[in-house]
């Protein structure tokens, strides 16, 4: 289990018991890596630093993510007592929408064979669309992040030129914001909803394009 060390600001593996012959003790500079919105077919890299606060060498036998959109530059290594190792974690989305998973760190650290770091990111529409790569249908994705405060991103795609309307409603069915109301070409899009000035609570966004329509729920928490 990871706990926050108030003095160092690191996240350390909680360990009870006597140290016999030396132990490797794992600490991390983050327990979560949150990526910005990254366009499809592009990538972003964040750094994660592992520390060995024990008296024996820390051997990492496997470091891998549960979602293939997240990758690392190194998966096995050893950290001497008092040393550290920086790991590059890269987010490469392949489709528009939210991503999440865990980076699992398997090691000989005392108190935990495997430690997990939470990963999250959002895949945004690619820049430009080549002929033959148009969306095959109409769709709207779940907003990300959700819950949110005060902004969130909604992605959608059009397979043909369409009159598009994307509006936000409160629980009473009152329209509180119109995000899109125009004719758009086929392609993938994203729009940012800024809820500044609105109260916390549940809201709905209604997407219409051509003969397609869908309603999604989202939560504003202030």
N, C-alpha and C positions, 0 to 999 in steps of 0.2 A: 504494500500500500504506500502511495506517495503522500507525504505531508509537507507543508510549507515551513521552511526554516526562516523565522522572522529576522534573525541576525544576518544571514548570508543572502536571503532572497532566493535560495535554491529550493528545488523540490527533491526531497530525499526519501529513500526507502526506509520505512519504519521497521526497526529490528530490536527485538528483546532477546537477551540471553548473553552468556559469557562468550568472550572471544578467545578461542583456543587455537593457538598456532597462527593467528592472523586471519583476517577476513577482508574480502573486497566489499566496499560499500558504495553503492551507486547513487549519484545525485544528478539532477537535470536542471538546466536553466529555464525550462518551460514545461508545463504539463499539457499545453494546447498549442497547436500551430494553426492560425486562422489566415488563410490566403485571401487576397483581394479577388475581385472578379477578373478572371483570366479568359481571354477570347479562345474559342475552340481552335485547336491546332497551334496554339502558342503555349508558353509555359512561364511559371514563376518559381523561384527558388528561395526558401527560407533556411536559416541555419539553426541547428539544434546542437547544444554542447553537453556532453556527458562528462562527469567528473568521478574520479575514484577517491573517495575520502577514507578508504580503509588502509590497512597495513599490508595487504597482499595484492597481487596483480588482479585486475578486473578483466576477465575474458568474456567478450561478447561473441556468442556462438552463432547468433542469427539476428538480423535487424531487417524487418520487412513490414510493408503496409497491407492492410486487409483489402483496400481498394486499389486496383492497378493504375488508377489515375495518379496515385502518389508513388514516387520512387525515391530511392536513396543512392548515393554515390559509393557507399561502402557498406557491407553487410556483416563482415567479421573482422574483429581487431582486438587488440589487447591494450589496456591502459595501466601503466605502472602506478604504484601507490603515490598519491598526491598529484597525479597527472590528469590530463583531460584530452578529449577527442571531439573535434567538430565534425558534424555530419550535414551534408547538403540534402535537403528534402525538397523534391521538385513536384509541382502540381501541373499536370498536362491534360486538361479536359478534352474529351472527344465529341461530346454532345452538349447542347445548351441545357443548363439546369444545375441544381445543387448537388454537391458531393460531400461525403463524410466517411470517416473510417478511423482506424487506429494504427499507429505505428508500434508494433510489438518488439520489445527488446528482450531477447533471451540471453541470460548471462549467469555467471557463478556468484552474483552478488548475494550477500547474506540477507535473509529475510524475504527474498522474492526471486523465483526462477525467471519470471517474465514480468516486465513493467510495460504499461501501455501509455502512449501519448495520443491525445485526441486530435484528429485532423479534419479540417473543413475548408470548403472553397466553393466557388460558383463559376460554372462555365458560361461565358457570354458568347453571343453570336460572332462568327468569324467575320473578318474584314473583307467585304466583297464576296461574290458568289460566282464561280465559274459556270459556264454553260454545261448543262447536264447534271448540275449539283443542286438544283432547286429542291426545296422541301417537297416531300411526296404527299403532304396533306396539311390541314389546318390544325394547330395545336396551341395551347397556352400552358405554361409551366406553373408549378407552385412558386409563390414568391419566396425570395431568399434575401436576408435571413427571415425566419418566422418562428417565434415572435420577433418584433423589431422595434426600434426606437432611434430616431424618428423616420429613418428612410429604409426602403426595401426595394428590391429589383424584381420586375416581372418580365419574363421572356415569352415570346410567342413567335410562331412561324406561319407563313402564308404560301400556299402552293400556286396561287394565281393572283393577279391584280384584283384587289377587293376594297370595298368600303369597310373600314375598320372602326370599331368603337370599343374603347376600354374605359369603364367607369367604376367608381368605388361607391358603395352604399353602406349605411350604418344598419344596425339591427332593426330599426323601424322602417327600413326600405327607402329612406331618404338618400338621394344622390348627394354625396359630399365632395366629389371631385371627378372631373372628366380628364383622363390622362391622354387619350388618343381619340380623335374624331376626324378622320381624313381618309382619302383614297391612297392606298400604298401598293407598291409593286411587290411581286413575289419575293420572298426572302425571309431571313431570320432577324428579329428585332428584340430590343429590350428597352424598357422604360423604368425610370426611377420614380417611385411614389414617395413624396415627402409629406408626412402626416403632422408637421408642425401646426399647432393651433387646434388639433383634434384631441379629444379625450381618449384615455386608455379604454380598450374594449375590443370587441369582435367586429370586424368589418368584412364585407364581401366585395370582390371585384368581378364584374360581368364583362366577358369578352365576346364580341360578335364580329364575324368576318365571313362574307358570302352567306352560305346557309348554315354555317357552323356557329354555335354559341355554347359557352360554358361558364359556370359560376364557381369560384374558389373562395375559401374562407381564409382569413388571416387575422393575426392578433397583434394589437398595438399595446405595448407595455411601457409606461413612463415611470 
